[in-house]
Amino acid sequence: MSPLIKGIILGFSIAAPVGPIGVLCIRKTLNQGSFFGFISGIGAATADAIYGSVAALGITIVSQFLLSQSTWINLFGAVFLLFLAYRTFKAPVRNNIEMANERMNYLRTFTTTFFLTLTNPLTIVSFIGIFAGMEIGPVSKSSVNIVLGVFLGSALWWLLLSTIVGLFRQMISNRTMKLINMISSLILLGFGVYSVYKAYTGLF
């Protein structure tokens, strides 16, 4: 199996478990359309590719710094999650005209999941373990292909998820969408509180 195919499988597997990014992607798709959901996922895929590159290129200084500051970075991510939970709870259900006016706001959608994924620096540990297990040295063609594959595999998952969820979007009423917003906010709140707890135990 080629390194690129291995990377695609790894990227798909890393992205597939439902977490806060998945919740945001689903909500974005239902509220603003499949392309918004896909862009949301691409933000996470890009962050994964960056962390994979740090591990693949053997940038020890960067990885050691991120790991040494992982508690504070995770705490920042937890606060960001709590903020997103609040924003989701307060978000109004938009009509088609309002959603059309927001079509160009892709950058904010991308950066939200990008920075949220970056606040989990322990992802580097996973990539270091993956490269060690595959016996792939840093700065090799194989490592570059795996990183590219991770991005493509992750992007494939978000494309699949946003497309499937988007098929049900027209069947959801405003009342149901409001309920989905409330449920999403509670899930994000749960992830945020758990992240605060992990950061607290890491500090003390």
C-alpha positions in Angstrom: 0.0 0.0 0.0 1.4 3.4 -1.0 2.1 6.0 1.7 -0.5 8.3 0.1 -3.2 5.7 0.4 -2.1 5.0 4.0 -2.3 8.7 4.7 -5.8 8.9 3.3 -7.0 6.0 5.4 -5.4 7.6 8.5 -6.9 11.1 7.8 -10.3 9.6 7.3 -10.0 7.6 10.5 -8.8 10.6 12.5 -11.6 12.8 11.3 -14.5 10.3 11.5 -15.0 10.1 15.3 -17.7 12.6 16.3 -16.4 15.4 18.4 -16.8 19.2 18.7 -15.6 19.7 15.1 -18.2 17.2 13.8 -21.0 18.9 15.8 -19.9 22.3 14.3 -19.8 20.8 10.8 -23.3 19.3 11.1 -24.8 22.4 12.5 -23.1 24.6 9.8 -24.5 22.3 7.1 -28.0 22.3 8.5 -28.0 26.1 9.1 -26.1 27.4 6.1 -25.7 24.6 3.5 -23.3 21.7 2.6 -20.5 23.9 1.3 -20.3 25.8 4.6 -20.2 22.5 6.4 -17.4 21.3 4.1 -15.4 24.5 4.6 -15.8 24.0 8.4 -14.3 20.5 8.0 -11.4 21.8 5.8 -10.3 24.0 8.6 -9.8 21.0 10.8 -8.2 19.0 8.0 -5.7 21.9 7.5 -4.8 22.0 11.2 -4.3 18.2 11.2 -2.0 18.5 8.1 0.1 21.2 9.9 0.6 19.0 13.0 1.3 16.1 10.8 3.9 18.1 8.9 5.6 19.1 12.2 5.9 15.4 13.1 6.9 14.3 9.6 9.6 17.0 9.2 11.0 16.3 12.6 10.7 19.8 13.8 11.6 18.9 17.4 11.7 22.5 18.8 8.2 23.2 17.6 6.7 19.9 18.8 8.5 20.1 22.2 7.3 23.6 22.8 3.7 22.7 21.9 3.8 19.7 24.1 5.3 21.6 27.0 2.6 24.3 26.7 -0.2 21.8 25.9 -2.1 22.4 29.1 -2.4 26.2 28.5 -3.2 25.6 24.8 -5.9 23.1 25.8 -7.3 25.6 28.3 -7.5 28.2 25.5 -9.4 25.7 23.4 -11.8 24.9 26.3 -12.6 28.6 26.7 -13.1 28.8 22.9 -15.5 25.8 23.0 -17.5 27.4 25.8 -17.7 30.6 23.7 -18.9 28.6 20.7 -21.5 26.9 22.9 -22.9 30.2 23.9 -22.9 31.6 20.4 -24.6 28.4 19.1 -27.3 28.7 21.9 -28.0 32.3 21.0 -27.8 31.9 17.3 -31.1 32.8 15.5 -32.6 30.5 12.9 -31.9 32.4 9.6 -34.1 32.5 6.6 -32.9 32.0 3.0 -32.3 35.7 2.4 -30.1 36.1 5.5 -28.2 32.9 4.6 -27.6 34.2 1.1 -26.1 37.4 2.5 -23.6 35.3 4.5 -22.4 33.2 1.7 -19.1 34.9 1.4 -18.3 34.6 5.1 -16.2 31.4 4.5 -13.0 32.6 6.1 -14.6 32.8 9.6 -16.1 29.4 9.1 -12.7 28.0 8.2 -10.7 29.7 10.9 -13.1 28.7 13.7 -12.5 24.9 13.2 -8.8 25.6 12.2 -8.0 27.2 15.5 -10.1 24.9 17.5 -8.2 21.9 16.1 -4.9 23.6 16.7 -5.7 23.8 20.4 -5.1 20.0 20.7 -1.3 19.9 20.3 -1.3 16.3 21.6 -2.2 15.3 18.1 1.5 15.6 17.3 2.1 12.6 19.6 -0.3 10.6 17.5 1.5 11.5 14.3 4.9 10.9 15.8 3.7 7.4 16.8 2.2 6.8 13.4 5.5 7.7 11.6 7.5 5.6 14.0 5.2 2.7 13.5 5.5 2.9 9.8 9.3 3.3 10.1 9.2 6.5 7.9 12.0 8.9 8.5 11.5 12.7 8.5 11.8 14.8 5.4 11.3 11.9 3.1 9.0 11.5 0.1 7.0 8.9 2.0 6.4 11.3 4.9 5.3 14.1 2.6 2.9 11.8 0.8 1.4 10.6 4.1 0.8 14.2 5.3 -0.9 14.9 2.0 -2.9 11.8 2.3 -4.0 12.7 5.9 -5.3 16.0 4.5 -7.1 14.4 1.6 -8.6 11.6 3.8 -9.8 14.1 6.4 -11.3 16.3 3.6 -13.0 13.3 2.1 -14.7 12.6 5.4 -15.9 16.2 5.8 -17.2 16.2 2.2 -19.1 13.0 2.8 -20.5 14.2 6.1 -21.6 17.6 4.8 -23.1 16.1 1.7 -25.2 13.4 3.6 -26.4 15.9 6.2 -27.2 18.4 3.5 -29.6 16.0 1.9 -31.9 16.3 5.0 -31.5 20.1 5.3 -34.7 21.0 3.3 -36.8 18.7 5.5 -36.0 20.5 8.7 -38.3 23.2 9.9 -37.2 26.4 11.7 -38.6 25.0 15.0 -36.5 21.8 14.6 -33.4 23.9 13.6 -33.8 25.8 16.9 -33.9 22.6 18.8 -30.8 21.4 16.9 -29.0 24.6 17.9 -29.9 24.0 21.5 -28.7 20.4 21.5 -25.5 21.4 19.6 -24.8 24.1 22.2 -25.2 21.6 25.1 -22.8 19.1 23.4 -20.2 21.9 22.8 -20.7 22.9 26.5 -20.0 19.4 27.6 -16.8 19.2 25.5 -15.8 22.6 26.9 -16.4 21.7 30.5 -14.5 18.4 30.1 -11.6 20.3 28.4 -11.5 22.7 31.3 -11.4 19.8 33.7 -8.5 18.2 31.8 -6.6 21.5 31.7 -7.2 22.1 35.4 -5.9 18.6 36.4 -2.9 19.3 34.1 -2.1 22.5 36.0 -2.6 21.2 39.4 
